[in-house]
Amino acid sequence: MPDKNAIRLDECHQDQTCTIVALTGDLETKLHLVNLGFHTNSHIKVLLVRGDSYILTVDGSRFAVDKKIAHFIKVHPLS
């Protein structure tokens, strides 16, 4: 059952904290995200949004992703 409060990561704003609820896209995209450390129930914080680039922390690790990749990460906002 999909979470009705879930939004795409590319809809989040700077300094927002969320929990990852789903990874979408094709199998290759999902595997790429999992290999980077993006897992369901992980906490994610959007540190910086600059244009189409997002600087994030996921369970203590820092990542830079573009809007195209952020679109495939569904999150539940915590703050």
DRENNUMI-658480 format. One record per residue (C-alpha): residue in three letters; y, z, x; chain; residue number from 1. Coordinates in pm, 1 decimal. Example, Ala and Ser with C-alpha at 12.3 -4.5 7.8 and 13.67 -1.06 7.14 Angstrom:
REM residues 2
<r><resn>ALA</resn><v>-450.0</v><w>780.0</w><u>1230.0</u><chain>A</chain><resi>1</resi></r>
<r><resn>SER</resn><v>-106.0</v><w>714.0</w><u>1367.0</u><chain>A</chain><resi>2</resi></r>
This chain:
REM residues 79
<r><resn>MET</resn><v>0.0</v><w>0.0</w><u>0.0</u><chain>A</chain><resi>1</resi></r>
<r><resn>PRO</resn><v>330.4</v><w>-106.1</w><u>159.5</u><chain>A</chain><resi>2</resi></r>
<r><resn>ASP</resn><v>598.8</v><w>152.8</w><u>225.1</u><chain>A</chain><resi>3</resi></r>
<r><resn>LYS</resn><v>891.1</v><w>74.7</w><u>-7.5</u><chain>A</chain><resi>4</resi></r>
<r><resn>ASN</resn><v>1131.8</v><w>252.1</w><u>228.9</u><chain>A</chain><resi>5</resi></r>
<r><resn>ALA</resn><v>1024.3</v><w>41.9</w><u>527.0</u><chain>A</chain><resi>6</resi></r>
<r><resn>ILE</resn><v>1275.8</v><w>-197.3</w><u>680.9</u><chain>A</chain><resi>7</resi></r>
<r><resn>ARG</resn><v>1259.2</v><w>-442.1</w><u>970.0</u><chain>A</chain><resi>8</resi></r>
<r><resn>LEU</resn><v>1377.5</v><w>-311.5</w><u>1305.1</u><chain>A</chain><resi>9</resi></r>
<r><resn>ASP</resn><v>1642.0</v><w>-585.0</w><u>1318.3</u><chain>A</chain><resi>10</resi></r>
<r><resn>GLU</resn><v>1804.6</v><w>-416.6</w><u>1015.2</u><chain>A</chain><resi>11</resi></r>
<r><resn>CYS</resn><v>1851.9</v><w>-87.4</w><u>1201.9</u><chain>A</chain><resi>12</resi></r>
<r><resn>HIS</resn><v>2178.2</v><w>18.5</w><u>1359.0</u><chain>A</chain><resi>13</resi></r>
<r><resn>GLN</resn><v>2261.7</v><w>172.8</w><u>1693.0</u><chain>A</chain><resi>14</resi></r>
<r><resn>ASP</resn><v>2152.4</v><w>538.0</w><u>1742.9</u><chain>A</chain><resi>15</resi></r>
<r><resn>GLN</resn><v>1907.9</v><w>519.6</w><u>1451.0</u><chain>A</chain><resi>16</resi></r>
<r><resn>THR</resn><v>1567.5</v><w>687.6</w><u>1486.7</u><chain>A</chain><resi>17</resi></r>
<r><resn>CYS</resn><v>1263.8</v><w>549.9</w><u>1302.6</u><chain>A</chain><resi>18</resi></r>
<r><resn>THR</resn><v>886.7</v><w>562.0</w><u>1284.2</u><chain>A</chain><resi>19</resi></r>
<r><resn>ILE</resn><v>692.2</v><w>238.4</w><u>1323.8</u><chain>A</chain><resi>20</resi></r>
<r><resn>VAL</resn><v>490.6</v><w>173.3</w><u>1007.0</u><chain>A</chain><resi>21</resi></r>
<r><resn>ALA</resn><v>361.5</v><w>-180.8</w><u>1070.1</u><chain>A</chain><resi>22</resi></r>
<r><resn>LEU</resn><v>359.6</v><w>-472.7</w><u>1309.3</u><chain>A</chain><resi>23</resi></r>
<r><resn>THR</resn><v>383.4</v><w>-812.8</w><u>1142.9</u><chain>A</chain><resi>24</resi></r>
<r><resn>GLY</resn><v>359.0</v><w>-1172.1</w><u>1256.9</u><chain>A</chain><resi>25</resi></r>
<r><resn>ASP</resn><v>66.1</v><w>-1365.9</w><u>1396.6</u><chain>A</chain><resi>26</resi></r>
<r><resn>LEU</resn><v>-213.9</v><w>-1208.9</w><u>1599.9</u><chain>A</chain><resi>27</resi></r>
<r><resn>GLU</resn><v>-56.4</v><w>-1307.4</w><u>1932.5</u><chain>A</chain><resi>28</resi></r>
<r><resn>THR</resn><v>272.3</v><w>-1136.0</w><u>1839.8</u><chain>A</chain><resi>29</resi></r>
<r><resn>LYS</resn><v>95.4</v><w>-819.5</w><u>1723.6</u><chain>A</chain><resi>30</resi></r>
<r><resn>LEU</resn><v>-113.5</v><w>-800.2</w><u>2040.3</u><chain>A</chain><resi>31</resi></r>
<r><resn>HIS</resn><v>195.3</v><w>-852.1</w><u>2255.9</u><chain>A</chain><resi>32</resi></r>
<r><resn>LEU</resn><v>373.1</v><w>-564.2</w><u>2080.0</u><chain>A</chain><resi>33</resi></r>
<r><resn>VAL</resn><v>70.6</v><w>-334.4</w><u>2107.1</u><chain>A</chain><resi>34</resi></r>
<r><resn>ASN</resn><v>33.5</v><w>-414.8</w><u>2478.6</u><chain>A</chain><resi>35</resi></r>
<r><resn>LEU</resn><v>397.8</v><w>-319.2</w><u>2530.8</u><chain>A</chain><resi>36</resi></r>
<r><resn>GLY</resn><v>335.8</v><w>18.0</w><u>2363.3</u><chain>A</chain><resi>37</resi></r>
<r><resn>PHE</resn><v>455.5</v><w>-39.9</w><u>2008.7</u><chain>A</chain><resi>38</resi></r>
<r><resn>HIS</resn><v>204.3</v><w>140.4</w><u>1783.9</u><chain>A</chain><resi>39</resi></r>
<r><resn>THR</resn><v>216.1</v><w>256.9</w><u>1423.5</u><chain>A</chain><resi>40</resi></r>
<r><resn>ASN</resn><v>341.3</v><w>614.1</w><u>1386.0</u><chain>A</chain><resi>41</resi></r>
<r><resn>SER</resn><v>531.6</v><w>591.3</w><u>1716.9</u><chain>A</chain><resi>42</resi></r>
<r><resn>HIS</resn><v>890.5</v><w>710.6</w><u>1716.0</u><chain>A</chain><resi>43</resi></r>
<r><resn>ILE</resn><v>1149.6</v><w>452.4</w><u>1806.6</u><chain>A</chain><resi>44</resi></r>
<r><resn>LYS</resn><v>1519.4</v><w>496.8</w><u>1874.0</u><chain>A</chain><resi>45</resi></r>
<r><resn>VAL</resn><v>1769.8</v><w>212.1</w><u>1880.9</u><chain>A</chain><resi>46</resi></r>
<r><resn>LEU</resn><v>1990.4</v><w>294.9</w><u>2179.1</u><chain>A</chain><resi>47</resi></r>
<r><resn>LEU</resn><v>2208.7</v><w>-15.7</w><u>2180.3</u><chain>A</chain><resi>48</resi></r>
<r><resn>VAL</resn><v>2259.1</v><w>-328.4</w><u>1973.2</u><chain>A</chain><resi>49</resi></r>
<r><resn>ARG</resn><v>2451.3</v><w>-604.1</w><u>2147.6</u><chain>A</chain><resi>50</resi></r>
<r><resn>GLY</resn><v>2447.0</v><w>-944.2</w><u>1977.2</u><chain>A</chain><resi>51</resi></r>
<r><resn>ASP</resn><v>2081.5</v><w>-1038.5</w><u>1930.1</u><chain>A</chain><resi>52</resi></r>
<r><resn>SER</resn><v>1956.5</v><w>-784.3</w><u>2188.1</u><chain>A</chain><resi>53</resi></r>
<r><resn>TYR</resn><v>1820.9</v><w>-437.4</w><u>2118.4</u><chain>A</chain><resi>54</resi></r>
<r><resn>ILE</resn><v>1767.1</v><w>-160.2</w><u>2372.8</u><chain>A</chain><resi>55</resi></r>
<r><resn>LEU</resn><v>1504.8</v><w>81.4</w><u>2239.2</u><chain>A</chain><resi>56</resi></r>
<r><resn>THR</resn><v>1301.3</v><w>381.4</w><u>2338.1</u><chain>A</chain><resi>57</resi></r>
<r><resn>VAL</resn><v>945.9</v><w>406.4</w><u>2209.6</u><chain>A</chain><resi>58</resi></r>
<r><resn>ASP</resn><v>775.7</v><w>738.1</w><u>2280.0</u><chain>A</chain><resi>59</resi></r>
<r><resn>GLY</resn><v>991.6</v><w>785.0</w><u>2589.7</u><chain>A</chain><resi>60</resi></r>
<r><resn>SER</resn><v>966.9</v><w>431.2</w><u>2732.5</u><chain>A</chain><resi>61</resi></r>
<r><resn>ARG</resn><v>1271.0</v><w>202.7</w><u>2731.5</u><chain>A</chain><resi>62</resi></r>
<r><resn>PHE</resn><v>1249.2</v><w>-160.0</w><u>2616.5</u><chain>A</chain><resi>63</resi></r>
<r><resn>ALA</resn><v>1481.0</v><w>-453.1</w><u>2560.7</u><chain>A</chain><resi>64</resi></r>
<r><resn>VAL</resn><v>1380.6</v><w>-688.8</w><u>2279.1</u><chain>A</chain><resi>65</resi></r>
<r><resn>ASP</resn><v>1558.7</v><w>-970.9</w><u>2105.2</u><chain>A</chain><resi>66</resi></r>
<r><resn>LYS</resn><v>1619.9</v><w>-998.7</w><u>1733.0</u><chain>A</chain><resi>67</resi></r>
<r><resn>LYS</resn><v>1327.9</v><w>-1241.2</w><u>1692.0</u><chain>A</chain><resi>68</resi></r>
<r><resn>ILE</resn><v>1080.9</v><w>-978.0</w><u>1817.2</u><chain>A</chain><resi>69</resi></r>
<r><resn>ALA</resn><v>1255.2</v><w>-689.1</w><u>1634.9</u><chain>A</chain><resi>70</resi></r>
<r><resn>HIS</resn><v>1202.5</v><w>-880.7</w><u>1311.0</u><chain>A</chain><resi>71</resi></r>
<r><resn>PHE</resn><v>823.4</v><w>-826.7</w><u>1341.2</u><chain>A</chain><resi>72</resi></r>
<r><resn>ILE</resn><v>844.8</v><w>-445.1</w><u>1364.9</u><chain>A</chain><resi>73</resi></r>
<r><resn>LYS</resn><v>857.0</v><w>-258.7</w><u>1031.7</u><chain>A</chain><resi>74</resi></r>
<r><resn>VAL</resn><v>996.0</v><w>92.6</w><u>1048.8</u><chain>A</chain><resi>75</resi></r>
<r><resn>HIS</resn><v>1071.5</v><w>390.7</w><u>829.4</u><chain>A</chain><resi>76</resi></r>
<r><resn>PRO</resn><v>1420.0</v><w>529.5</w><u>906.8</u><chain>A</chain><resi>77</resi></r>
<r><resn>LEU</resn><v>1436.4</v><w>898.2</w><u>998.4</u><chain>A</chain><resi>78</resi></r>
<r><resn>SER</resn><v>1808.7</v><w>917.7</w><u>1069.5</u><chain>A</chain><resi>79</resi></r>
